[in-house]
Amino acid sequence: MLLVRQLFGASPNSWASALKLFVLAWVALVYVFVVKLTNTQGQQAAGESELNARKINQALQMLEHTRQRNEELKQLIDELMSDQLDKQSALKLVQRLENDAQNTKNSADGIGPEPEALFESAPADLRGWNNVAEAAPNDIVDVGEHGEIEPSLEYEFTRRRIQTNIGEIWNFFSSELGKVRKAVAAGHSNSDLEETINQVLLQGAEHKRSLLSDMDRLRRSDGYEAWRHREAKELSDLVQRRLHHLQNPKDCQNARKLVCKLNKGCGYGCQLHHVVYCFIVAYATERTLILKSRGWRYHKGGWEEVFQPVSNSCHDAGTANTYNWPGKPNTQVLVLPIIDSLMPRPPYLPLAVPEDLAPRLKRLHGDPIVWWVGQFLKYLLRPQTTTRDFLTSGMRNLGWERPIVGVHVRRTDKVGTEAACHSVDEYMTHVEDYYRTLEVNGTSVTRRIFLASDDALVIEEARRKYPEYQIIGDPEVARMASVSTRYTDTSLNGIILDIHLLSMSDHLVCTFSSQVCRVAYEIMQTMYPDAANRFKSLDDIYYYGGQNAHNRRVVIAHKPRSHEDLQLRVGDLVSVAGNHWDGNSKGKNTRTNQVGLFPSFKVEEKVDTAKLPLYPGV
């Protein structure tokens, strides 16, 4: 294949010469095969005549196969000379020739699988090439710099869109049929109708789980999984190198710096998001982040006693004068306010991602901004040795193992003000649905959850109500997470462990109104190529506190069904306020300035980008 890459763009004569070399190689391989067969025949005893006859038959079949390939080569040369062959077709045919040549050699040497078993033993990415390239060679696949097949943006986008909309259509039907069921149960005596509706809901749920299982199988068998893992690692490594470069300037004394004070009056998750926001601004302005954390309300000794320092070599602002945001272009040291007070607001705040990474991110990930935030958390939350040892022992003592669903139940400070109270049963409905999806093909797994909460009674209630589940959780950690004891070292250790285990779960059930839940979801993105769909939120969609507008683009026009609905035209931008999880979302049409409901499946995510430094030295 190296020869193929070198010859792309060359003249038709060069192609013809190269393919003639393939013809000669074929003739040579067949000659070796026949000579070896003849020698073997001369050495075999009369009792081996049947085996020889079979080998002769194989040789004749191989000669016929070679004749067919020579015809294909002749046709290929004719097309090349008339400049009619595209690169994709050439790659496909040459790869077939290389594979066949290797198989011929293996058969001649008496090694390798039988021809009918060859396809089954081929690696997954090769099977993906054969299936996809023959179906739609140019608009479905791309050829990457390593020569392997990569999925196109359209393929990855469509696959994720189908997965999302399977859930959306179920949200709609379950909501509407649920209303009918309640009406029947409340005022009518027709129990048969109620039972029928119940059966529709049960069968619809089973159908949905089957579809989701099929979608997961499609992802695992499409031939792109190796690419996804490699692309995720390469992108993450690139960002981590850039952050390390930014945070360790060669000349700290004269470096441009951004001072971030860890003094925002809020909980742990909120404070983490404050530091991430500071780090994003530092990245965008090419300033080394200086984190002022001494006297931190969670740990008086500061950030560096819990996590590794954000810089190995540049720890303070130095003696230069400091100025408040936005300062001037030549200001060496800037002090950043909290995101709610930032004026003017730059375009690179969340939900924007870097323009130079956006094409790769949109193809790899279902929600690029969550991936982007997760990369900053990955750098920031590198634990000190004592913290790492605590996390390791905590997992071991709890008996944490996979498969496992992470559940976070928030009950104290924000319930009744910023968030509604949700029963344990509401969370467990989605846990049950996840495990039934795993078991849809008859497999059996241990049903296990990690339950984190700021109310110890929640863990006790769950264990009492759901004895068939293995429920992992520490009531003592939950008690220390209450408002009265939250700002202590013991409480800090507990919340760090909770977020760590939630983020490592296979699936997350929680409320996105909680920053603890959103932080766990963001960190989860660093552990999978794309974990955008590994959650169920009982209330909000994902958001970043203080974010810029969250827009979605209309792809299917919508005519209002009632006075509550928005009118949508294809191409409209809708500023999304939330998802009602019943098939509808709420938002504002930026064209008409109307606020209302619209079917969630009629829009797609608009990924905002911003021009950020390219860090060419990294």
N, C-alpha and C positions, 0 to 999 in steps of 0.2 A: 504493500500500500504506500510505502514511502516513494516508490517510483511513480505511482499515480499522482501523488501530491506534487511531485517535482514537475510532472508533465502538464498539469492543468495550466491552461493559458498558452501552451506551446502550439506550434503549427500542426496542421493535419498530417504533414509528412512525418513529424516526430512521433505522433500517435501511431501512425502506420508502422513505423520502424519498431516501436515498442511492442506492438501487438504481434508483429511477425516473430519477435523474440519469444513471445508466449507460445506461438505455434511450434517453434523449434523445441521449446522446453517440453511441450506435450509429446512430440514425436520421440524425444530422448527417453522420457519416462516410460512410454509404451514399449520402446525397444528393450529397456532394462527389464521390464516386466516379462516380456516374451522370452528373453534370453535366460532369465532365472527360471522360468517355468520349464524351458527346454532342458536345462541342466538337471533340474529336479527330476524330470521324467526319465532321463538317462540313468539316474542313480537309484530309482525306485524299483522295488521288486514287483513281480507280476501281481502279487496280492494287493498292491496299491493302485491298480488300474482305475478303480472307481473314483478314488480321490483325484487322480490325474485328470480323468475325464471332466470332473467338476471344475478343476482349475482351468482346463482348456475352455470350458464353457464360459467361465468368468472372464478369461482373456478375450474371447470373442465379443462378449458383452461390453468389455472395456473399449475394444477397438470401435465398436459401433457408437459408444458414448463419445469417443474421441472424434469420430467422423462428424457427429452432430455438432460438437463444439467447434470443429474446424469450419463448418458451415456458418455457425454464429459469428466466428471471427471474421470470416470473409465478408459477411453482411456488415459487421461493425466497421471494418476497414473501408468498405464502400461508403458507409454513412459518414465516417470521419472525413473522407476525401471530399465529400459534398458539404461538410461542415453542418451536419444536421443532428448530431448527437449531443444531448445536454450532459452536464457533468454528473448529475445524479444517476442517470442510466449507466454511464460509463463506470462509475464507482461500483454500482451493483453488479454489473457483469464481470468486472475484473475480480471482485471479491469472490464471486462464484468460481471463477477459473482458479484462483489461488487455493480455495478450499478443496476443489476437485483434484487439483494437482497433488495436494498433501495427502488426500484420501487415497489416490492411486498409489502413491509411494508407500503408505502404510499397508495397503492391501498386498502390494508386492513383497513387502518384508514380513508379511504374516502377522501384523499387529493392527490394532485399532478396531473399532466396532464394525459390525456388519452394516451395509448401506442403509437398511431400514431402521437401524438404531441410531444412526448418526444424528438425525435431527433432534431426537430426544436428549442426547447428551450435549447438545450445543449450549453455550452459556446464554443466560437470559437476555443480555444485550444483543446477541446475534439473532435470537429469535425475534426480538423487537425490530431489528433492521429488516428482516425478511418480510414480516407482516406489514409493517408500516410503509416501507418503501414501495412495495407492490401496490398498496391501496391508493396512496396519494403522495408521490415522491417529493414534491416541492413545497407545498403549503403546510404540510404536517411536520416535517423534520428539517433540521439544519445539520450541517456538518461542522463540528467544533474544531478548535485548533489542535486537539489531540487526535483528530481523525475519526472519533466515534460519533454516533448519532446523538443529537440533542433534540429535545422537544421544542417546538416553536412556542412563542408567546401565546398564540391563538389556541393551541392545543391545551396548554396548562391552564389558561384562563377559562376555557370552556369546561374542562374537567372540574375545576373548583366551583364554577357557577352551577353546574348540575348538582354537585354535592350540597351546596347551600340551598338550592331551590327545592330539592327533595324534602328538606326539613320545612321549608316555607309552605309548601302545598299541604303538608300534613298539619302544620299549625292552623291553617285555614279550616280544613275539613273537621279537625277535632274540635275546634272552637265552635263552629256552626252546629255540628251535630250534638255537641255537648249542651248547647242552649236548648235545642229541641228536646233532648232527653230530660232536662230539668223541668221544662214546661209540662211534659207529659206526666212526669212523676208528681208534680205539684197539683195539677188540676184535672187530670183525666184518669179514667179507670182502665184504659186500654194497655194492659201490662204486656200484651204481645208486641205492640209497637215499641215500647220501651226496651224490651229484650232484643228486638231486631236492631234497634239503634246501637245498643251495647255491643252486639255482634259486629256491626259495621266498624265501630271504633276499635274493637279488638283485632279484627282482621286487617283493618287499615294500618294499625300499628305494626303488625307482623309484616305486612307488605313493605312498609317503610324500612324496617330493620333489614329485610332481605335486600332491598335496593342499596342501602348503605354498605352492607357486607359485600355486595357485588362491586360497588365503587371502590372499596378498599382493595379487593382482589384485582381490579383493573389497574390500580396504581402500582401494586406489587409486581404485576406481570407485564407491564407495558414496555419494559426494556429500558426505562429511564431512571430506575431507582439508584443505580450506581452513580449516574450523573448528578442526581439530586444531592446525594451525600457529599460527593466531591465538590460540587459548586457551593454548597452551604459551608463546607470547611474552608474553601479558598476565600469566599467573601468574608467570613468571620475572621480568618487570619489576617486579611488585608486591613480590616478596620482595627483589629487589636494592635497591629504594628503601627498604624497611624496614631492611635491614642498613646502608645508607648513613646513614639517619637515626639509627639506634642508635649508630653508630660516630663520629658527628660532632655531639656535643651542643653546644647553644649556650653552656653554661657548664661547661667541662671541670673547673674547679676544684671545683665542687660536685656534679658528676655522680656517680651511683652506678656503681661499676666492678667488674670481675671480672678478677683477675690470673691469667694462664695462663703457666706456665713451660715453655719448649720444651726440656726436659731429660729427657724420658722415654728410658730406655735401650733403644732399639730402632731398627729401620731406618727409611728415609725414608717408606715408605707408612704404617707404624705411627705415626710422628710427625705426618704429615698428619692422620690420623684422631684423634689426640690434640687437635690444634688445632680440628678440626671439633667434637669433643665439647665443648670449652670454649666455642666460639661458640654452639652450641645452648643451653647453659646460660645464656650471656649474653643471648641472644634471649628465653628463657623468663622470665628475671628482670629484664628491661629494664635491663641493666647494660652499659656500654661495655666491650668486651674490650680489655684491655691485654696485649699479647703480649711476654713477656720472652724475647728470643732472642739477646742478646749472648753470644758464646762458643759458639754452636750447633755441635754436633759435625760437621755437614756444611759449615758455612761460618762461621768465627769472627766475621766482621763482622756476622752476624745476618740475619734474615729480610728486612729492608728493603733489603738490597743485592742481593737476588735477585728478590723480588716487591715490589709496591707496599705501602706501609704499610697496616695494617688500619684506620688512622684518619688523616685529613688534619689533624686539629686537636687530638687528645687522645692523647698518646703515653706518658704515665707515670701512676703511681698518685697523684702529688701528695704532700702532707705529712700527709694523714689517716692515722690508725692503721689497720692492716690486720688482718683476722681470718680464721682458717681456716674453711672450709665446715663447717656451714651458716650460722654467724654468727647475727645477730639481724635482725629486720625493718628496724631503723634503721641497720644497719651500712652504712657508705658504701663500704668497699673490702673485697672478699672475695678470698681466695686459694683456688684450686681444686686439689684433688689429682688424680692420675690416676684414670681411670674405675674401675679395679679396686678402689680404696680409698675410693670415694665412699660415705659413709654419713651420713644416710639417702639412699636412692636415689629421686629424684623420678620421677613417672610419665611425664615428657616425654622421657626418654632414648630413643634408638633401641630399638625400631622404631616409636615413636609419631610421628605427624605432626600438625600443628596442626588443631584441630577446625574452625576457620573455613575452612581450605583443603581439608579432606578430601573434601567432596562433589564439588568440581571435580576434585581429583586422582584420585579413584577412577574417575571417568568418563574422564579423559584418559589415565591411565598404568597400565600393568600391574603396577608395583611402586612405589607412592608413596614408600616410605621411601628408595629409591635416588634418586629424583628430588629428594627433600628434602635428602639429604646432598650431592647434586651441586650444589645451589644455593649451599651454603656454600663448596664448593671453587671454584665459579665466581667468587665474590667474593674468596676468599683468594689464588687463583693468578693474579691479574692481573700479568703480567710487567713488570719494569723494562725500559727500552729495550734494554739490553745483552742481557738474557735473550730478549726477543722477536727481536732480530736473530740471536741464536744459533740459535733454533728455526727461523727462516726459512731461514737458510743450511744448517742441517742437513737439512731436508726437500729442499732443492734439490740438495745434494751427493749425497744417497742416491737421488735420482730417484723420490721418493715421488709416486704418483698412484693414482687409483681406476680400476676396482674393486680393493679390497685387503682381505685378511684379516689382522688383527693376531694374532700368536701369541707368547705369553710362556711360556718354558720355564724353570722354576726348578730349579736343580741343586745349590746349594752348602749354605748354612747350615741349612736346615730339612728337607732330604731325609733320611729315615731316622729323624727325630725327630718333627716335626710333620706331615710329608707324605711320601707315597710317591713313588718315582722312576717317571716315565712316559717311555717311549721316544718318540723323534721320530715314529715311525710312528703312535703313538696320536694325537698331535696332528694329523698329516697326514690321518688317516682322516676327521676332521671337517672339515678344510679341503677335502678332495676332495668330501665330501658337500655342502658349501655351494656350490661351483662347479657341481657337477652339477645342483643345484636351479636355479641361474641359467640353465643351459643346457638345461633340460628341454623347452623349446619349440623347440629347434633353433638358438638363438642361440649365437654364439661369442664368448668374451671372453678377454682375456689373463689367465692365472692368475698372480696376483701375491700375495705375502705379505710383511708386515713382521715379521721375526723378532727378538725381544728375548730376551736370556738373561743369566744371570750366569756362563755357561760358554761361552767362545769356540769350543770344539770343536763345540758344537751347531750353530752356523751353518755350519761347514765340513761337518759330516755331512749336514745338510739339502741343501746345494748339490750334494753328491756323489750322494745317493740320489734326488733329485727334480730332474733337469735340465730337465724340462718346465715347471717353475715359475720365475718370476722372483722370486728371493728377495732381499729388501732387508734389510740388517742390517750392523752395524759390529762386527767381532770385537774391535776395540780397546775399544769401549764395554763389551762383555761382559767383557773381561779386567779393566777397572777396577771392575766391579761385584762382583768377588770379595771375600771377607771381608777379606783383608789390605790392600786398597787402597780400600775402600768409602768411607771418611770423608775424602774429599779434594774440592777444588773441581772437578777433572776428572771424578771419579765423580759428583758432584752434577749437573753439566751432562748427563752421559750418562743418568742415571735420569730427569731432567726431560724430556729428548728422547724417551726410550723411552715414558714414560707419555703424553706428548702425542701421539705417533704411534699408539700403541695405541688411545687414546680416539677418534681421528679415523677409525679403520678402519670399514669397512662391517660387519664381523663380528669377534668376539673369541673366540679359542680359547685357554684357559689353565686354571689351577687356582685356584679361589677360596680355597684355603688360603693363597695369596699375597696380601698386602695391596697389592702393586704392581698385580696383576690387578684387585682390587676397586676400587682408586682409579681405574684407567683406565675401568672399567665405570661408575662413578659419574659421572665427567666426561663420558662418552659421552652420558648422559641430557640434558645441556645442549645437545646438538647436534642432537637429533631430538625431535619431539613425544613419542614413546614408543619408547625403545630397549631396553625390558625383555627382549625376546626375541633381541637381537642378540649372543648369547654361547653358548658351550658350555664348561662347566667339567668337567674330568676327575675332580674329586673333590667338593668341598663345594658345597652350595647357598650363595647369598649370605647373609652375616651381617656384623654390625658388632661388633667386639671390645668386650666388656663390655655387650652389649645386654641388654634385658629379654627375657622369654620370647617365643618365636616361635610363635604359635598359628595353627592352621588349623581351620576348622569342617567337621564331617562333613556332607555333603549326600546321600550314598548309604550306607545301612547295610551292614555287612560282617560275615559269619559266618566265624570263623577256619577256615583251610584246614589248618593244622598248629599245633603247640604254639608256634611262633614268632610267630603272627599275633595282632593285637589284635581284640577284639570291639568293633564300632563301632555306635552308634545315631545316627540323624539328629539333629543339634544338638549332639553331643559336641564338646568342644574337645580337639585333640591338639597337645601341645607337640612341635614337630618337631625332631628331632636331625639329620636329613640325608636325602638322596635317594640310593638305591643305583644309580640310572640303569638299572634293569632292570624298571621298572614299579612298583617298591615303594619306599616311604619308611619311615624308622624314627622312632618317636616314643613319647610317653607320653600315654595317655588320661587326662585330668585328672579324669574322673568315676570311673574304676576304679583309677587309679594304676598300671595295668599298662603295661609297656614292651614294645614289639614292632614287627612289620612290619605294613604296611597298603598296599593299592593306592593309588598316588598320585592317581589320578583321582577317588577317592571323597571328597576334601576340597577345600575352597576357601580362599583366603587370607582371614584375618581382619585387616582393617586397624585397628590400634590408633590411637586419637586422644587428644589431651590438650588441655585448655583453655590456650591461650597468649595473650599480649597481642595485641590487634587493631591496635595502632598507628594509631589513628584520625586522627592528624595527618598521616599520609603520604598 
